[in-house]
Amino acid sequence: MKYLIFLLLLISIKARAQQVDILIIGVSHNYSKCPTQDLSGIYAKIRNFQPDAFFGEFLSKEDERLVMDYWCKQDNIKRLTILKSNRKIAADLLPKTIDSLKKLALLKPQDYRVKTDLAYAYYLDQDVANGHYQFWQVFDQLQKKPDANLEKYVNEVLSPRSDTTGRSMKRLKTSEYALIAFPMMQELGIRELLAMDCQDYDLNWGAAWAAFDAKYNLLKKDTSSAAGKKLRSQLSEMINGFEKYQKIENSSKNLTEWLNTDEAAAISASGDFYLPEMYDLKNFPKEEMLSKIHWWIMRNKGMCDNVVNRAIKAGAKKVVVIAGANHRKYMQDIFRSKPNVRIRNINEIK
């Protein structure tokens, strides 16, 4: 009898475990060098997938406060300093202010001053993902229907021309969010972008990179030995890959689909991690390279953990994950190892 009860308990636990269905899209962070993209196929696949949440490569507001330093921390602090000089909202009033503005934005969906105010409040609350989502909606409206008074208001409140570095308002305009995530979220009525990035290991990553470069630069000077000749041959192979990448980037109207192929993943990875066959060359800094790879995988693992845990917390069962192309395969492999997760990239669904 006790075995039957145990079996029923296991079945009950399994039945309650939430399945998370993930569609991951490897993207470029900047489409400004590309021809006008034909995104109709990607949009159709997202519509057919019917997601109830989107995740982007941003830190949550909680993580932004906790991580003392990472590659764009100073850029975010600079944005906050500028915004606080434009107007002030007391920190203890921010949650209530955001809630009020969200309700007002629903009541007045065509009031772009309200969206500007909401973007400001999100940025001040260090929720950059949703500050960007609201700012993009205003920017998109101004592109479609110029309005000098609205543009003046946006400049006074958000100072977008001063936000040019890091994950900035300037970068947003030609990004994966402006082209893919935000238009589809708006169409599907998804009101907030969930954050998934993990920067807990950024200082480790930077230190590993510096250690690798210090030794690798010495190896590059060795041009006469057999190892040096082999190195030059493999570097030439890498350069050919980068040239192909750039050619496709400059000519293809379907860049995103190509970025989700194994070929693109290999070329992207070689930019940071060179070619695996180089690791056993004499004097190649293999240990330092393996350290780089370790910290990169740890970041991607953190991102995957954030997606699954936050999707479950939000009750989201079908989610779209927008990630830089060099994250896509690493994340896809990590997701595959997780229970109750189904993972596919944009090229694997109809």
C-alpha positions in Angstrom: 0.0 0.0 0.0 2.8 2.4 0.9 4.4 1.8 -2.5 1.1 2.7 -4.2 0.9 5.9 -2.2 4.5 6.8 -3.1 3.8 6.1 -6.8 0.7 8.3 -6.7 2.7 11.0 -5.1 5.3 10.9 -7.8 2.7 11.0 -10.5 1.0 14.0 -8.8 4.3 15.9 -8.5 5.1 15.2 -12.2 1.6 16.3 -13.2 2.1 19.6 -11.3 5.6 20.3 -12.8 5.2 23.2 -15.2 6.3 22.5 -18.8 8.0 25.5 -20.3 8.0 25.6 -24.1 10.9 27.9 -25.3 11.4 29.4 -28.8 14.9 30.9 -28.9 15.9 33.4 -31.6 19.6 34.1 -32.1 19.9 37.7 -33.3 22.2 40.6 -34.2 22.5 43.4 -31.7 22.7 45.9 -34.5 20.9 45.6 -37.9 22.0 49.0 -39.1 24.6 47.6 -41.6 22.0 45.2 -43.1 19.6 45.8 -46.0 16.0 46.2 -45.0 15.1 42.9 -43.3 12.3 40.6 -44.4 11.0 39.5 -41.1 7.6 38.3 -42.3 8.6 34.6 -41.8 9.9 35.2 -38.3 6.7 37.2 -37.4 4.5 34.4 -38.7 6.4 31.7 -36.7 6.1 33.8 -33.5 2.3 34.3 -34.1 1.9 30.6 -34.7 3.9 29.8 -31.5 1.5 32.0 -29.5 3.8 33.0 -26.7 2.6 34.4 -23.4 6.0 36.0 -22.5 9.2 37.4 -24.1 12.6 37.4 -22.5 15.4 39.8 -23.4 19.1 40.2 -22.7 18.8 42.7 -19.8 19.4 42.5 -16.1 16.3 42.5 -13.9 16.0 45.6 -11.7 16.9 43.5 -8.7 20.1 42.1 -10.3 21.0 45.6 -11.6 21.1 46.8 -8.0 23.0 43.8 -6.8 25.8 43.6 -9.4 28.3 46.2 -8.4 30.2 46.3 -11.7 29.9 44.8 -15.2 30.6 46.0 -18.7 27.8 48.6 -19.0 27.2 49.4 -15.3 28.8 52.9 -15.7 26.6 53.6 -18.7 23.5 52.8 -16.7 24.7 55.0 -13.8 25.3 57.8 -16.3 21.7 57.4 -17.7 20.3 57.6 -14.1 22.3 60.7 -13.3 21.0 62.5 -16.4 17.4 61.4 -15.8 17.4 62.5 -12.2 18.5 65.9 -13.3 15.5 66.2 -15.6 12.9 65.6 -13.0 12.6 63.7 -9.7 10.5 60.8 -8.3 11.2 59.7 -4.8 12.4 56.1 -4.7 9.7 55.0 -2.3 7.1 56.4 -4.7 8.4 54.7 -7.8 6.4 51.4 -7.5 3.1 53.3 -7.0 4.0 55.7 -9.8 4.7 52.9 -12.2 1.5 51.1 -11.3 -0.5 54.3 -11.9 1.1 55.0 -15.2 0.6 51.4 -16.4 -3.1 51.8 -15.7 -3.2 55.1 -17.4 -1.4 53.8 -20.4 -4.1 51.1 -20.8 -6.8 53.7 -20.5 -5.1 56.0 -23.0 -3.1 53.8 -25.4 -2.6 56.7 -27.9 -1.2 59.1 -25.3 2.5 58.9 -26.0 3.3 61.4 -23.2 2.1 58.8 -20.7 4.3 56.2 -22.4 7.2 58.7 -22.1 6.5 59.2 -18.4 6.3 55.4 -17.9 9.6 54.9 -19.7 11.1 57.5 -17.4 9.8 55.7 -14.3 11.0 52.3 -15.5 14.5 53.7 -16.2 14.6 55.3 -12.8 13.6 52.0 -11.2 16.5 50.4 -13.1 14.2 48.3 -15.2 16.0 49.1 -18.5 14.1 46.3 -20.4 10.8 48.0 -19.9 12.1 51.5 -20.1 13.3 50.6 -23.6 9.9 49.0 -24.5 8.0 52.1 -23.7 10.6 54.4 -25.3 10.5 52.3 -28.4 6.7 52.7 -28.7 7.2 56.5 -28.6 10.1 56.5 -31.0 8.1 54.2 -33.4 5.2 56.6 -33.3 7.4 59.6 -34.1 8.8 57.7 -37.1 5.4 57.1 -38.4 3.9 60.5 -37.5 6.3 63.3 -36.7 5.1 65.5 -33.8 7.5 68.4 -32.8 5.7 68.9 -29.4 5.9 65.2 -28.5 9.6 65.0 -29.6 10.4 68.1 -27.5 8.7 66.4 -24.5 10.6 63.2 -25.0 13.9 65.1 -25.2 13.1 67.0 -22.0 12.1 63.9 -20.0 14.4 61.2 -21.4 17.4 62.9 -23.0 17.8 60.1 -25.6 20.5 62.0 -27.4 22.7 61.7 -24.3 22.2 58.0 -23.9 24.5 56.6 -26.6 26.7 53.9 -24.9 26.1 50.5 -23.4 22.5 49.2 -23.8 21.4 52.6 -24.8 18.3 54.3 -26.3 20.5 54.9 -29.4 21.5 51.3 -29.7 17.9 50.3 -29.3 16.8 51.9 -32.5 18.5 49.4 -34.8 18.5 46.4 -32.4 16.7 43.1 -32.3 14.1 44.6 -30.0 13.1 47.4 -32.4 12.9 44.9 -35.3 11.6 41.7 -33.7 10.7 41.6 -30.0 8.8 44.9 -29.4 6.7 44.9 -32.6 5.5 41.4 -31.9 4.9 42.1 -28.2 2.8 45.1 -29.1 0.9 43.1 -31.7 0.3 40.2 -29.2 -0.7 42.5 -26.3 2.3 41.5 -24.1 2.8 44.5 -21.9 6.2 43.8 -20.3 9.6 42.3 -21.4 11.0 39.9 -18.8 14.7 40.1 -18.1 17.0 37.1 -18.3 20.6 38.4 -18.4 23.2 37.2 -15.8 26.3 39.4 -15.2 27.5 37.7 -11.9 30.6 36.5 -13.7 31.5 39.4 -15.9 34.6 40.4 -13.9 35.8 36.7 -14.0 35.2 36.7 -17.8 37.2 39.9 -18.2 40.1 38.6 -16.1 40.2 35.3 -18.1 40.2 37.3 -21.4 43.1 39.5 -20.2 45.1 36.5 -19.1 44.5 34.8 -22.4 45.5 37.8 -24.4 48.7 38.3 -22.5 50.0 34.9 -23.4 48.4 34.7 -26.9 50.1 37.9 -28.0 53.5 36.3 -27.3 52.5 33.2 -29.3 51.6 35.4 -32.3 55.1 36.7 -32.4 56.4 33.2 -33.1 56.1 33.1 -36.9 58.9 30.7 -37.8 58.2 27.5 -35.9 55.8 24.7 -37.1 53.3 25.9 -34.5 53.5 29.4 -35.8 52.8 28.3 -39.4 49.9 26.1 -38.2 48.6 29.1 -36.2 48.7 31.3 -39.3 46.8 28.7 -41.3 44.0 28.4 -38.7 43.8 32.1 -38.3 43.3 32.4 -42.0 40.4 29.9 -41.7 38.9 32.1 -39.0 39.2 35.2 -41.1 37.5 33.5 -44.0 34.6 32.7 -41.7 34.4 36.3 -40.5 34.4 37.6 -44.1 31.5 35.3 -44.9 29.7 36.5 -41.8 30.2 40.1 -42.9 29.2 39.4 -46.5 25.9 37.8 -45.4 25.3 40.6 -42.8 25.8 43.2 -45.6 23.6 41.5 -48.2 21.0 39.2 -46.7 17.4 40.3 -46.1 17.0 37.2 -43.9 20.1 37.5 -41.6 18.3 36.3 -38.5 17.4 32.9 -40.1 21.1 32.4 -41.0 22.2 33.4 -37.5 20.3 30.4 -36.1 22.3 27.9 -38.2 25.2 25.7 -37.0 27.5 27.4 -39.5 26.8 30.9 -38.0 27.1 29.5 -34.5 30.6 28.1 -35.3 31.8 31.4 -36.8 30.4 33.5 -33.9 32.1 31.2 -31.4 35.4 31.4 -33.1 35.4 35.2 -32.6 35.7 34.6 -28.8 37.1 31.1 -28.5 39.1 30.6 -31.7 39.1 27.0 -33.2 39.3 23.9 -30.9 42.1 22.4 -33.0 44.3 25.4 -32.1 44.2 24.6 -28.3 46.9 21.9 -28.5 49.4 24.0 -30.4 52.7 24.5 -28.6 52.5 27.5 -26.3 48.8 28.1 -27.0 47.3 29.4 -23.7 44.8 26.5 -23.4 44.1 26.8 -19.7 43.3 30.5 -20.1 41.0 29.8 -23.1 39.2 27.0 -21.1 38.8 29.6 -18.3 37.1 32.0 -20.8 34.8 29.2 -22.0 33.9 28.3 -18.4 32.8 31.8 -17.5 30.9 32.2 -20.8 29.0 28.9 -20.1 28.3 30.1 -16.5 26.8 33.3 -17.8 24.6 31.3 -20.3 23.6 28.9 -17.6 22.6 31.8 -15.4 20.5 33.2 -18.3 18.8 29.8 -18.8 18.1 29.4 -15.1 16.5 32.9 -15.1 14.3 32.1 -18.0 12.9 28.9 -16.5 12.5 30.2 -13.0 11.0 33.5 -14.0 8.7 31.9 -16.5 7.4 29.5 -13.9 6.9 32.4 -11.4 5.0 34.4 -14.0 2.9 31.3 -15.0 4.2 31.6 -18.6 4.2 28.3 -20.5 5.3 29.4 -23.9 8.1 32.0 -24.1 10.2 33.6 -26.7 13.9 34.2 -25.8 15.8 36.8 -27.7 19.5 36.4 -27.4 22.7 37.5 -29.2 23.7 35.0 -31.9 26.7 33.8 -29.9 24.5 32.8 -27.0 22.0 30.9 -29.0 23.6 27.5 -29.3 25.1 27.5 -25.8 21.7 28.3 -24.3 19.9 25.8 -26.5 22.2 23.0 -25.3 21.7 24.1 -21.7 17.9 24.2 -22.0 18.0 20.7 -23.5 19.5 19.4 -20.3 16.7 20.8 -18.1 13.6 18.8 -17.1 10.2 20.0 -18.2 11.7 22.3 -20.9 11.1 22.0 -24.6 13.5 24.1 -26.7 13.6 25.0 -30.4 15.2 27.8 -32.4 13.4 29.8 -34.9 14.5 27.6 -37.8 13.1 24.5 -36.1 9.5 25.5 -36.0 6.9 26.1 -38.7 
